[in-house]
Amino acid sequence: MTEVVSCAAGIGKSLEITLENGDEFARIARQVGQVDQKFGKKPKKKERQCPDCGATIYQADGCVICSNPEWGWSEC
């Protein structure tokens, strides 16, 4: 590490180091991107469906209820 005497000198030194090691930084960035693609995505939560009509069901007041108002299925 090199000490700098001003903010401008520090920025200049950072740019110099970045330009000298640009290929290495690009390689690391690609690797990080690959890891993000592989492990960063969370699986979508599977929606539960009414066993009778296939509509989405939800939980309320301790019961599982069909979202289809015409059907009215529930399980408590």
PDB file with one MODEL, atoms N, CA, C and O in Angstrom:
MODEL        1
ATOM      1  N   MET A   1       0.830  -1.174   0.000  1.00  0.00           N
ATOM      2  CA  MET A   1       0.000   0.000   0.000  1.00  0.00           C
ATOM      3  C   MET A   1       0.876   1.239   0.000  1.00  0.00           C
ATOM      4  O   MET A   1       1.923   1.285   0.646  1.00  0.00           O
ATOM      5  N   THR A   2       0.434   2.218  -0.722  1.00  0.00           N
ATOM      6  CA  THR A   2       1.150   3.480  -0.793  1.00  0.00           C
ATOM      7  C   THR A   2       0.305   4.561  -0.136  1.00  0.00           C
ATOM      8  O   THR A   2      -0.894   4.662  -0.396  1.00  0.00           O
ATOM      9  N   GLU A   3       0.924   5.360   0.706  1.00  0.00           N
ATOM     10  CA  GLU A   3       0.203   6.471   1.316  1.00  0.00           C
ATOM     11  C   GLU A   3       0.072   7.592   0.305  1.00  0.00           C
ATOM     12  O   GLU A   3       0.967   7.822  -0.509  1.00  0.00           O
ATOM     13  N   VAL A   4      -1.047   8.283   0.366  1.00  0.00           N
ATOM     14  CA  VAL A   4      -1.272   9.427  -0.516  1.00  0.00           C
ATOM     15  C   VAL A   4      -1.495  10.663   0.351  1.00  0.00           C
ATOM     16  O   VAL A   4      -1.903  10.569   1.509  1.00  0.00           O
ATOM     17  N   VAL A   5      -1.218  11.819  -0.239  1.00  0.00           N
ATOM     18  CA  VAL A   5      -1.291  13.063   0.529  1.00  0.00           C
ATOM     19  C   VAL A   5      -2.593  13.826   0.327  1.00  0.00           C
ATOM     20  O   VAL A   5      -2.860  14.794   1.039  1.00  0.00           O
ATOM     21  N   SER A   6      -3.408  13.400  -0.640  1.00  0.00           N
ATOM     22  CA  SER A   6      -4.671  14.103  -0.864  1.00  0.00           C
ATOM     23  C   SER A   6      -5.710  13.125  -1.409  1.00  0.00           C
ATOM     24  O   SER A   6      -5.388  12.018  -1.838  1.00  0.00           O
ATOM     25  N   CYS A   7      -6.932  13.560  -1.380  1.00  0.00           N
ATOM     26  CA  CYS A   7      -8.025  12.747  -1.916  1.00  0.00           C
ATOM     27  C   CYS A   7      -7.830  12.512  -3.414  1.00  0.00           C
ATOM     28  O   CYS A   7      -8.028  11.401  -3.906  1.00  0.00           O
ATOM     29  N   ALA A   8      -7.442  13.560  -4.131  1.00  0.00           N
ATOM     30  CA  ALA A   8      -7.224  13.433  -5.575  1.00  0.00           C
ATOM     31  C   ALA A   8      -6.112  12.429  -5.873  1.00  0.00           C
ATOM     32  O   ALA A   8      -6.222  11.641  -6.813  1.00  0.00           O
ATOM     33  N   ALA A   9      -5.044  12.456  -5.076  1.00  0.00           N
ATOM     34  CA  ALA A   9      -3.950  11.509  -5.277  1.00  0.00           C
ATOM     35  C   ALA A   9      -4.417  10.085  -4.988  1.00  0.00           C
ATOM     36  O   ALA A   9      -3.996   9.143  -5.660  1.00  0.00           O
ATOM     37  N   GLY A  10      -5.287   9.926  -3.988  1.00  0.00           N
ATOM     38  CA  GLY A  10      -5.831   8.608  -3.663  1.00  0.00           C
ATOM     39  C   GLY A  10      -6.695   8.064  -4.783  1.00  0.00           C
ATOM     40  O   GLY A  10      -6.618   6.882  -5.116  1.00  0.00           O
ATOM     41  N   ILE A  11      -7.514   8.922  -5.362  1.00  0.00           N
ATOM     42  CA  ILE A  11      -8.353   8.506  -6.492  1.00  0.00           C
ATOM     43  C   ILE A  11      -7.477   8.132  -7.680  1.00  0.00           C
ATOM     44  O   ILE A  11      -7.715   7.123  -8.344  1.00  0.00           O
ATOM     45  N   GLY A  12      -6.463   8.952  -7.943  1.00  0.00           N
ATOM     46  CA  GLY A  12      -5.544   8.650  -9.043  1.00  0.00           C
ATOM     47  C   GLY A  12      -4.839   7.324  -8.836  1.00  0.00           C
ATOM     48  O   GLY A  12      -4.700   6.546  -9.780  1.00  0.00           O
ATOM     49  N   LYS A  13      -4.391   7.054  -7.619  1.00  0.00           N
ATOM     50  CA  LYS A  13      -3.708   5.791  -7.315  1.00  0.00           C
ATOM     51  C   LYS A  13      -4.668   4.609  -7.491  1.00  0.00           C
ATOM     52  O   LYS A  13      -4.278   3.566  -8.014  1.00  0.00           O
ATOM     53  N   SER A  14      -5.915   4.771  -7.058  1.00  0.00           N
ATOM     54  CA  SER A  14      -6.914   3.714  -7.227  1.00  0.00           C
ATOM     55  C   SER A  14      -7.158   3.417  -8.698  1.00  0.00           C
ATOM     56  O   SER A  14      -7.256   2.257  -9.098  1.00  0.00           O
ATOM     57  N   LEU A  15      -7.254   4.472  -9.501  1.00  0.00           N
ATOM     58  CA  LEU A  15      -7.437   4.285 -10.943  1.00  0.00           C
ATOM     59  C   LEU A  15      -6.232   3.582 -11.562  1.00  0.00           C
ATOM     60  O   LEU A  15      -6.388   2.708 -12.415  1.00  0.00           O
ATOM     61  N   GLU A  16      -5.058   3.956 -11.141  1.00  0.00           N
ATOM     62  CA  GLU A  16      -3.831   3.335 -11.645  1.00  0.00           C
ATOM     63  C   GLU A  16      -3.821   1.835 -11.330  1.00  0.00           C
ATOM     64  O   GLU A  16      -3.525   1.018 -12.202  1.00  0.00           O
ATOM     65  N   ILE A  17      -4.139   1.481 -10.101  1.00  0.00           N
ATOM     66  CA  ILE A  17      -4.167   0.069  -9.702  1.00  0.00           C
ATOM     67  C   ILE A  17      -5.237  -0.685 -10.488  1.00  0.00           C
ATOM     68  O   ILE A  17      -5.012  -1.813 -10.930  1.00  0.00           O
ATOM     69  N   THR A  18      -6.398  -0.060 -10.660  1.00  0.00           N
ATOM     70  CA  THR A  18      -7.483  -0.701 -11.402  1.00  0.00           C
ATOM     71  C   THR A  18      -7.081  -0.954 -12.845  1.00  0.00           C
ATOM     72  O   THR A  18      -7.336  -2.032 -13.381  1.00  0.00           O
ATOM     73  N   LEU A  19      -6.456   0.029 -13.478  1.00  0.00           N
ATOM     74  CA  LEU A  19      -6.041  -0.135 -14.869  1.00  0.00           C
ATOM     75  C   LEU A  19      -4.941  -1.182 -15.013  1.00  0.00           C
ATOM     76  O   LEU A  19      -4.915  -1.922 -15.996  1.00  0.00           O
ATOM     77  N   GLU A  20      -4.041  -1.249 -14.045  1.00  0.00           N
ATOM     78  CA  GLU A  20      -2.973  -2.247 -14.094  1.00  0.00           C
ATOM     79  C   GLU A  20      -3.512  -3.663 -13.915  1.00  0.00           C
ATOM     80  O   GLU A  20      -2.951  -4.615 -14.459  1.00  0.00           O
ATOM     81  N   ASN A  21      -4.588  -3.805 -13.162  1.00  0.00           N
ATOM     82  CA  ASN A  21      -5.135  -5.122 -12.846  1.00  0.00           C
ATOM     83  C   ASN A  21      -6.514  -5.348 -13.452  1.00  0.00           C
ATOM     84  O   ASN A  21      -7.277  -6.180 -12.961  1.00  0.00           O
ATOM     85  N   GLY A  22      -6.833  -4.626 -14.495  1.00  0.00           N
ATOM     86  CA  GLY A  22      -8.166  -4.693 -15.092  1.00  0.00           C
ATOM     87  C   GLY A  22      -8.588  -6.085 -15.501  1.00  0.00           C
ATOM     88  O   GLY A  22      -9.735  -6.471 -15.277  1.00  0.00           O
ATOM     89  N   ASP A  23      -7.676  -6.857 -16.102  1.00  0.00           N
ATOM     90  CA  ASP A  23      -8.023  -8.209 -16.533  1.00  0.00           C
ATOM     91  C   ASP A  23      -8.379  -9.094 -15.342  1.00  0.00           C
ATOM     92  O   ASP A  23      -9.313  -9.892 -15.411  1.00  0.00           O
ATOM     93  N   GLU A  24      -7.641  -8.951 -14.270  1.00  0.00           N
ATOM     94  CA  GLU A  24      -7.907  -9.744 -13.060  1.00  0.00           C
ATOM     95  C   GLU A  24      -9.261  -9.367 -12.459  1.00  0.00           C
ATOM     96  O   GLU A  24     -10.021 -10.243 -12.046  1.00  0.00           O
ATOM     97  N   PHE A  25      -9.565  -8.065 -12.410  1.00  0.00           N
ATOM     98  CA  PHE A  25     -10.855  -7.623 -11.888  1.00  0.00           C
ATOM     99  C   PHE A  25     -12.001  -8.145 -12.754  1.00  0.00           C
ATOM    100  O   PHE A  25     -13.032  -8.572 -12.234  1.00  0.00           O
ATOM    101  N   ALA A  26     -11.821  -8.110 -14.068  1.00  0.00           N
ATOM    102  CA  ALA A  26     -12.859  -8.602 -14.973  1.00  0.00           C
ATOM    103  C   ALA A  26     -13.084 -10.096 -14.772  1.00  0.00           C
ATOM    104  O   ALA A  26     -14.225 -10.559 -14.799  1.00  0.00           O
ATOM    105  N   ARG A  27     -12.005 -10.857 -14.571  1.00  0.00           N
ATOM    106  CA  ARG A  27     -12.119 -12.300 -14.356  1.00  0.00           C
ATOM    107  C   ARG A  27     -12.886 -12.583 -13.068  1.00  0.00           C
ATOM    108  O   ARG A  27     -13.760 -13.450 -13.034  1.00  0.00           O
ATOM    109  N   ILE A  28     -12.558 -11.854 -12.021  1.00  0.00           N
ATOM    110  CA  ILE A  28     -13.245 -12.042 -10.742  1.00  0.00           C
ATOM    111  C   ILE A  28     -14.721 -11.663 -10.872  1.00  0.00           C
ATOM    112  O   ILE A  28     -15.588 -12.359 -10.345  1.00  0.00           O
ATOM    113  N   ALA A  29     -15.006 -10.571 -11.566  1.00  0.00           N
ATOM    114  CA  ALA A  29     -16.393 -10.138 -11.752  1.00  0.00           C
ATOM    115  C   ALA A  29     -17.194 -11.193 -12.507  1.00  0.00           C
ATOM    116  O   ALA A  29     -18.350 -11.447 -12.171  1.00  0.00           O
ATOM    117  N   ARG A  30     -16.591 -11.810 -13.524  1.00  0.00           N
ATOM    118  CA  ARG A  30     -17.276 -12.884 -14.260  1.00  0.00           C
ATOM    119  C   ARG A  30     -17.568 -14.065 -13.347  1.00  0.00           C
ATOM    120  O   ARG A  30     -18.654 -14.642 -13.401  1.00  0.00           O
ATOM    121  N   GLN A  31     -16.602 -14.427 -12.510  1.00  0.00           N
ATOM    122  CA  GLN A  31     -16.796 -15.551 -11.597  1.00  0.00           C
ATOM    123  C   GLN A  31     -17.897 -15.255 -10.581  1.00  0.00           C
ATOM    124  O   GLN A  31     -18.712 -16.126 -10.275  1.00  0.00           O
ATOM    125  N   VAL A  32     -17.923 -14.046 -10.065  1.00  0.00           N
ATOM    126  CA  VAL A  32     -18.975 -13.667  -9.122  1.00  0.00           C
ATOM    127  C   VAL A  32     -20.331 -13.728  -9.821  1.00  0.00           C
ATOM    128  O   VAL A  32     -21.308 -14.196  -9.235  1.00  0.00           O
ATOM    129  N   GLY A  33     -20.398 -13.264 -11.057  1.00  0.00           N
ATOM    130  CA  GLY A  33     -21.640 -13.327 -11.821  1.00  0.00           C
ATOM    131  C   GLY A  33     -22.113 -14.753 -12.022  1.00  0.00           C
ATOM    132  O   GLY A  33     -23.311 -15.026 -11.948  1.00  0.00           O
ATOM    133  N   GLN A  34     -21.184 -15.668 -12.275  1.00  0.00           N
ATOM    134  CA  GLN A  34     -21.545 -17.073 -12.457  1.00  0.00           C
ATOM    135  C   GLN A  34     -22.096 -17.662 -11.163  1.00  0.00           C
ATOM    136  O   GLN A  34     -23.067 -18.419 -11.186  1.00  0.00           O
ATOM    137  N   VAL A  35     -21.487 -17.320 -10.049  1.00  0.00           N
ATOM    138  CA  VAL A  35     -21.972 -17.814  -8.756  1.00  0.00           C
ATOM    139  C   VAL A  35     -23.365 -17.258  -8.482  1.00  0.00           C
ATOM    140  O   VAL A  35     -24.243 -17.985  -8.018  1.00  0.00           O
ATOM    141  N   ASP A  36     -23.574 -15.970  -8.767  1.00  0.00           N
ATOM    142  CA  ASP A  36     -24.890 -15.368  -8.564  1.00  0.00           C
ATOM    143  C   ASP A  36     -25.948 -16.077  -9.395  1.00  0.00           C
ATOM    144  O   ASP A  36     -27.050 -16.333  -8.910  1.00  0.00           O
ATOM    145  N   GLN A  37     -25.620 -16.396 -10.649  1.00  0.00           N
ATOM    146  CA  GLN A  37     -26.579 -17.075 -11.509  1.00  0.00           C
ATOM    147  C   GLN A  37     -26.906 -18.464 -10.990  1.00  0.00           C
ATOM    148  O   GLN A  37     -28.050 -18.911 -11.075  1.00  0.00           O
ATOM    149  N   LYS A  38     -25.908 -19.146 -10.457  1.00  0.00           N
ATOM    150  CA  LYS A  38     -26.117 -20.522 -10.011  1.00  0.00           C
ATOM    151  C   LYS A  38     -26.830 -20.599  -8.665  1.00  0.00           C
ATOM    152  O   LYS A  38     -27.724 -21.426  -8.482  1.00  0.00           O
ATOM    153  N   PHE A  39     -26.440 -19.744  -7.728  1.00  0.00           N
ATOM    154  CA  PHE A  39     -26.950 -19.865  -6.370  1.00  0.00           C
ATOM    155  C   PHE A  39     -27.835 -18.706  -5.927  1.00  0.00           C
ATOM    156  O   PHE A  39     -28.500 -18.811  -4.896  1.00  0.00           O
ATOM    157  N   GLY A  40     -27.865 -17.619  -6.664  1.00  0.00           N
ATOM    158  CA  GLY A  40     -28.579 -16.430  -6.222  1.00  0.00           C
ATOM    159  C   GLY A  40     -30.077 -16.480  -6.403  1.00  0.00           C
ATOM    160  O   GLY A  40     -30.797 -15.722  -5.753  1.00  0.00           O
ATOM    161  N   LYS A  41     -30.567 -17.348  -7.264  1.00  0.00           N
ATOM    162  CA  LYS A  41     -31.997 -17.388  -7.522  1.00  0.00           C
ATOM    163  C   LYS A  41     -32.683 -18.292  -6.511  1.00  0.00           C
ATOM    164  O   LYS A  41     -32.266 -19.427  -6.279  1.00  0.00           O
ATOM    165  N   LYS A  42     -33.726 -17.769  -5.924  1.00  0.00           N
ATOM    166  CA  LYS A  42     -34.509 -18.562  -4.993  1.00  0.00           C
ATOM    167  C   LYS A  42     -35.650 -19.212  -5.771  1.00  0.00           C
ATOM    168  O   LYS A  42     -36.262 -18.577  -6.630  1.00  0.00           O
ATOM    169  N   PRO A  43     -35.930 -20.452  -5.477  1.00  0.00           N
ATOM    170  CA  PRO A  43     -37.044 -21.093  -6.177  1.00  0.00           C
ATOM    171  C   PRO A  43     -38.355 -20.404  -5.827  1.00  0.00           C
ATOM    172  O   PRO A  43     -38.560 -19.951  -4.700  1.00  0.00           O
ATOM    173  N   LYS A  44     -39.229 -20.336  -6.809  1.00  0.00           N
ATOM    174  CA  LYS A  44     -40.528 -19.726  -6.572  1.00  0.00           C
ATOM    175  C   LYS A  44     -41.327 -20.609  -5.623  1.00  0.00           C
ATOM    176  O   LYS A  44     -41.273 -21.837  -5.679  1.00  0.00           O
ATOM    177  N   LYS A  45     -42.057 -19.947  -4.764  1.00  0.00           N
ATOM    178  CA  LYS A  45     -42.901 -20.677  -3.830  1.00  0.00           C
ATOM    179  C   LYS A  45     -44.074 -21.261  -4.609  1.00  0.00           C
ATOM    180  O   LYS A  45     -44.783 -20.550  -5.322  1.00  0.00           O
ATOM    181  N   LYS A  46     -44.257 -22.534  -4.462  1.00  0.00           N
ATOM    182  CA  LYS A  46     -45.323 -23.210  -5.184  1.00  0.00           C
ATOM    183  C   LYS A  46     -46.665 -22.860  -4.542  1.00  0.00           C
ATOM    184  O   LYS A  46     -46.848 -23.018  -3.335  1.00  0.00           O
ATOM    185  N   GLU A  47     -47.594 -22.386  -5.363  1.00  0.00           N
ATOM    186  CA  GLU A  47     -48.913 -22.054  -4.842  1.00  0.00           C
ATOM    187  C   GLU A  47     -49.691 -23.335  -4.592  1.00  0.00           C
ATOM    188  O   GLU A  47     -49.659 -24.273  -5.388  1.00  0.00           O
ATOM    189  N   ARG A  48     -50.376 -23.348  -3.484  1.00  0.00           N
ATOM    190  CA  ARG A  48     -51.209 -24.500  -3.173  1.00  0.00           C
ATOM    191  C   ARG A  48     -52.529 -24.342  -3.900  1.00  0.00           C
ATOM    192  O   ARG A  48     -53.004 -23.228  -4.120  1.00  0.00           O
ATOM    193  N   GLN A  49     -53.119 -25.473  -4.273  1.00  0.00           N
ATOM    194  CA  GLN A  49     -54.361 -25.434  -5.036  1.00  0.00           C
ATOM    195  C   GLN A  49     -55.464 -26.211  -4.334  1.00  0.00           C
ATOM    196  O   GLN A  49     -55.213 -27.180  -3.616  1.00  0.00           O
ATOM    197  N   CYS A  50     -56.672 -25.764  -4.559  1.00  0.00           N
ATOM    198  CA  CYS A  50     -57.852 -26.428  -4.028  1.00  0.00           C
ATOM    199  C   CYS A  50     -57.932 -27.830  -4.633  1.00  0.00           C
ATOM    200  O   CYS A  50     -57.828 -27.977  -5.851  1.00  0.00           O
ATOM    201  N   PRO A  51     -58.113 -28.853  -3.814  1.00  0.00           N
ATOM    202  CA  PRO A  51     -58.176 -30.210  -4.346  1.00  0.00           C
ATOM    203  C   PRO A  51     -59.432 -30.471  -5.172  1.00  0.00           C
ATOM    204  O   PRO A  51     -59.478 -31.435  -5.935  1.00  0.00           O
ATOM    205  N   ASP A  52     -60.451 -29.622  -5.028  1.00  0.00           N
ATOM    206  CA  ASP A  52     -61.697 -29.838  -5.759  1.00  0.00           C
ATOM    207  C   ASP A  52     -61.788 -29.041  -7.060  1.00  0.00           C
ATOM    208  O   ASP A  52     -62.150 -29.591  -8.100  1.00  0.00           O
ATOM    209  N   CYS A  53     -61.454 -27.726  -7.004  1.00  0.00           N
ATOM    210  CA  CYS A  53     -61.637 -26.898  -8.205  1.00  0.00           C
ATOM    211  C   CYS A  53     -60.333 -26.408  -8.816  1.00  0.00           C
ATOM    212  O   CYS A  53     -60.342 -25.907  -9.940  1.00  0.00           O
ATOM    213  N   GLY A  54     -59.197 -26.539  -8.102  1.00  0.00           N
ATOM    214  CA  GLY A  54     -57.900 -26.130  -8.646  1.00  0.00           C
ATOM    215  C   GLY A  54     -57.542 -24.673  -8.418  1.00  0.00           C
ATOM    216  O   GLY A  54     -56.460 -24.240  -8.816  1.00  0.00           O
ATOM    217  N   ALA A  55     -58.432 -23.898  -7.782  1.00  0.00           N
ATOM    218  CA  ALA A  55     -58.138 -22.489  -7.496  1.00  0.00           C
ATOM    219  C   ALA A  55     -57.075 -22.404  -6.399  1.00  0.00           C
ATOM    220  O   ALA A  55     -56.831 -23.373  -5.680  1.00  0.00           O
ATOM    221  N   THR A  56     -56.455 -21.245  -6.283  1.00  0.00           N
ATOM    222  CA  THR A  56     -55.457 -21.025  -5.239  1.00  0.00           C
ATOM    223  C   THR A  56     -56.131 -21.077  -3.871  1.00  0.00           C
ATOM    224  O   THR A  56     -57.237 -20.566  -3.694  1.00  0.00           O
ATOM    225  N   ILE A  57     -55.455 -21.698  -2.907  1.00  0.00           N
ATOM    226  CA  ILE A  57     -55.972 -21.715  -1.546  1.00  0.00           C
ATOM    227  C   ILE A  57     -55.064 -20.868  -0.661  1.00  0.00           C
ATOM    228  O   ILE A  57     -53.886 -20.682  -0.968  1.00  0.00           O
ATOM    229  N   TYR A  58     -55.606 -20.364   0.417  1.00  0.00           N
ATOM    230  CA  TYR A  58     -54.838 -19.532   1.341  1.00  0.00           C
ATOM    231  C   TYR A  58     -55.201 -19.907   2.771  1.00  0.00           C
ATOM    232  O   TYR A  58     -56.201 -20.581   3.021  1.00  0.00           O
ATOM    233  N   GLN A  59     -54.370 -19.458   3.699  1.00  0.00           N
ATOM    234  CA  GLN A  59     -54.591 -19.771   5.101  1.00  0.00           C
ATOM    235  C   GLN A  59     -55.117 -18.537   5.824  1.00  0.00           C
ATOM    236  O   GLN A  59     -54.558 -17.447   5.698  1.00  0.00           O
ATOM    237  N   ALA A  60     -56.199 -18.716   6.583  1.00  0.00           N
ATOM    238  CA  ALA A  60     -56.777 -17.623   7.364  1.00  0.00           C
ATOM    239  C   ALA A  60     -57.487 -18.200   8.581  1.00  0.00           C
ATOM    240  O   ALA A  60     -58.198 -19.200   8.480  1.00  0.00           O
ATOM    241  N   ASP A  61     -57.293 -17.579   9.703  1.00  0.00           N
ATOM    242  CA  ASP A  61     -57.958 -17.991  10.951  1.00  0.00           C
ATOM    243  C   ASP A  61     -57.754 -19.464  11.266  1.00  0.00           C
ATOM    244  O   ASP A  61     -58.660 -20.122  11.779  1.00  0.00           O
ATOM    245  N   GLY A  62     -56.585 -19.979  10.967  1.00  0.00           N
ATOM    246  CA  GLY A  62     -56.279 -21.373  11.271  1.00  0.00           C
ATOM    247  C   GLY A  62     -56.861 -22.367  10.285  1.00  0.00           C
ATOM    248  O   GLY A  62     -56.731 -23.575  10.487  1.00  0.00           O
ATOM    249  N   CYS A  63     -57.495 -21.897   9.232  1.00  0.00           N
ATOM    250  CA  CYS A  63     -58.096 -22.781   8.227  1.00  0.00           C
ATOM    251  C   CYS A  63     -57.422 -22.561   6.876  1.00  0.00           C
ATOM    252  O   CYS A  63     -56.819 -21.516   6.629  1.00  0.00           O
ATOM    253  N   VAL A  64     -57.534 -23.546   6.023  1.00  0.00           N
ATOM    254  CA  VAL A  64     -57.095 -23.420   4.637  1.00  0.00           C
ATOM    255  C   VAL A  64     -58.363 -23.235   3.820  1.00  0.00           C
ATOM    256  O   VAL A  64     -59.281 -24.051   3.897  1.00  0.00           O
ATOM    257  N   ILE A  65     -58.413 -22.151   3.030  1.00  0.00           N
ATOM    258  CA  ILE A  65     -59.650 -21.763   2.356  1.00  0.00           C
ATOM    259  C   ILE A  65     -59.415 -21.612   0.858  1.00  0.00           C
ATOM    260  O   ILE A  65     -58.392 -21.074   0.434  1.00  0.00           O
ATOM    261  N   CYS A  66     -60.366 -22.088   0.061  1.00  0.00           N
ATOM    262  CA  CYS A  66     -60.316 -21.944  -1.399  1.00  0.00           C
ATOM    263  C   CYS A  66     -60.632 -20.493  -1.757  1.00  0.00           C
ATOM    264  O   CYS A  66     -61.547 -19.896  -1.189  1.00  0.00           O
ATOM    265  N   SER A  67     -59.874 -19.926  -2.699  1.00  0.00           N
ATOM    266  CA  SER A  67     -60.099 -18.532  -3.090  1.00  0.00           C
ATOM    267  C   SER A  67     -61.281 -18.373  -4.041  1.00  0.00           C
ATOM    268  O   SER A  67     -61.696 -17.249  -4.323  1.00  0.00           O
ATOM    269  N   ASN A  68     -61.826 -19.476  -4.536  1.00  0.00           N
ATOM    270  CA  ASN A  68     -62.977 -19.424  -5.433  1.00  0.00           C
ATOM    271  C   ASN A  68     -64.240 -19.216  -4.589  1.00  0.00           C
ATOM    272  O   ASN A  68     -64.651 -20.127  -3.871  1.00  0.00           O
ATOM    273  N   PRO A  69     -64.864 -18.026  -4.663  1.00  0.00           N
ATOM    274  CA  PRO A  69     -66.019 -17.749  -3.806  1.00  0.00           C
ATOM    275  C   PRO A  69     -67.227 -18.629  -4.130  1.00  0.00           C
ATOM    276  O   PRO A  69     -68.104 -18.801  -3.283  1.00  0.00           O
ATOM    277  N   GLU A  70     -67.284 -19.181  -5.328  1.00  0.00           N
ATOM    278  CA  GLU A  70     -68.411 -20.031  -5.711  1.00  0.00           C
ATOM    279  C   GLU A  70     -68.263 -21.444  -5.153  1.00  0.00           C
ATOM    280  O   GLU A  70     -69.248 -22.175  -5.054  1.00  0.00           O
ATOM    281  N   TRP A  71     -67.059 -21.829  -4.794  1.00  0.00           N
ATOM    282  CA  TRP A  71     -66.823 -23.201  -4.361  1.00  0.00           C
ATOM    283  C   TRP A  71     -66.963 -23.342  -2.858  1.00  0.00           C
ATOM    284  O   TRP A  71     -67.722 -24.186  -2.381  1.00  0.00           O
ATOM    285  N   GLY A  72     -66.236 -22.518  -2.102  1.00  0.00           N
ATOM    286  CA  GLY A  72     -66.374 -22.498  -0.653  1.00  0.00           C
ATOM    287  C   GLY A  72     -65.681 -23.621   0.097  1.00  0.00           C
ATOM    288  O   GLY A  72     -66.005 -23.858   1.261  1.00  0.00           O
ATOM    289  N   TRP A  73     -64.753 -24.313  -0.514  1.00  0.00           N
ATOM    290  CA  TRP A  73     -64.040 -25.406   0.164  1.00  0.00           C
ATOM    291  C   TRP A  73     -63.151 -24.831   1.258  1.00  0.00           C
ATOM    292  O   TRP A  73     -62.545 -23.775   1.077  1.00  0.00           O
ATOM    293  N   SER A  74     -63.072 -25.514   2.383  1.00  0.00           N
ATOM    294  CA  SER A  74     -62.144 -25.130   3.445  1.00  0.00           C
ATOM    295  C   SER A  74     -61.778 -26.366   4.255  1.00  0.00           C
ATOM    296  O   SER A  74     -62.476 -27.380   4.249  1.00  0.00           O
ATOM    297  N   GLU A  75     -60.653 -26.236   4.952  1.00  0.00           N
ATOM    298  CA  GLU A  75     -60.179 -27.324   5.811  1.00  0.00           C
ATOM    299  C   GLU A  75     -59.675 -26.688   7.095  1.00  0.00           C
ATOM    300  O   GLU A  75     -58.746 -25.881   7.072  1.00  0.00           O
ATOM    301  N   CYS A  76     -60.278 -27.049   8.197  1.00  0.00           N
ATOM    302  CA  CYS A  76     -59.879 -26.470   9.491  1.00  0.00           C
ATOM    303  C   CYS A  76     -59.276 -27.523  10.394  1.00  0.00           C
ATOM    304  O   CYS A  76     -58.883 -27.220  11.520  1.00  0.00           O
TER     305      CYS A  76
ENDMDL
END
